[in-house]
Amino acid sequence: MTEALSSAIRAGLPVDDCAFDLIYPSSQRFRSWLHWTPLEVAQRACELLAPVAGEKVLDVGSGVGKPCLVGALTTEASWFGIERDPDMVRAANEAAKRLGVADRASFRLGDMELMDWSVYDAFYLFNPFAELLAGDDLDALDRRVRYVDNVELVQHKLAHAARGTRVVTYHGFGGDMPRELDLVQCEKRRDGDLCLWIKCR
Ligand SMILES: C[S@@+](CC[C@H](N)C(=O)[O-])C[C@H]1O[C@@H](n2cnc3c(N)ncnc32)[C@H](O)[C@@H]1O
């Protein structure tokens, strides 16, 4: 089954998300429709990022890893995910093994804040911090502050990235892109904007 999925994705054929999601534990699948990049969007995101062999791409808040897995299947680059949920990291690394791309798609447990972003050539962000805004319990204000801190940190890291760095956002990342990056392309995919930005200054 996984061989058929890998072949179809490599060939650029449409693959149904429900069929692909069977690669993950059932405890994760219910999040798919809202939290994970749909395969057809991931395929297009990888085309826009267009990394070449030897380049490194980081998915900031990688969830169960769909964009990196698609990237490893369709490009020669190396794909990395940073994710703060241990079960998702485990599911993503297991899926990479089953799809035969564990050598070029790997996922690490941690906070994006603590990573050195300077070693990556390109970044993918699917609105990673949105969950902090959900709910109106007593912690809501604290979470709102963390949300703003995270967004500002991403802005800072991207503003200081190397010239030529490519960034693809899906549903944005919660703030304005720093002025050092140019919007090169933006297209509607499903219910969100998929945008390519390049650091030109
Ligand atoms: C909307 S999901 C996107 C998942 C994946 N990038 C995709 O496109 O399918 C955002 C993910 O970011 C993770 N996340 C949020 N804040 C994070 C942080 N500070 N460091 C690492 N991961 C984080 C969440 O746990 C969640 O799994």
The ligand as a Gaussian input file, in Angstrom:
#p B3LYP/6-31G(d) Opt

LIG

0 1
 C       -1.380000      23.752000      11.552000
 S       -0.262000      22.488000      12.092000
 C        0.675000      22.249000      10.590000
 C        1.367000      20.895000      10.523000
 C        2.257000      20.705000       9.272000
 N        3.196000      21.797000       9.102000
 C        1.425000      20.598000       8.029000
 O        1.433000      21.560000       7.262000
 O        0.762000      19.573000       7.814000
 C        0.855000      23.432000      13.128000
 C        1.765000      22.590000      14.011000
 O        2.724000      23.446000      14.621000
 C        3.048000      22.923000      15.904000
 N        3.662000      23.998000      16.711000
 C        3.044000      25.097000      17.214000
 N        3.910000      25.880000      17.874000
 C        5.136000      25.277000      17.774000
 C        6.432000      25.611000      18.257000
 N        6.640000      26.724000      18.970000
 N        7.458000      24.785000      17.969000
 C        7.254000      23.643000      17.262000
 N        6.033000      23.266000      16.782000
 C        4.976000      24.071000      17.043000
 C        1.708000      22.434000      16.412000
 O        1.878000      21.484000      17.455000
 C        1.079000      21.849000      15.138000
 O        1.351000      20.466000      15.038000

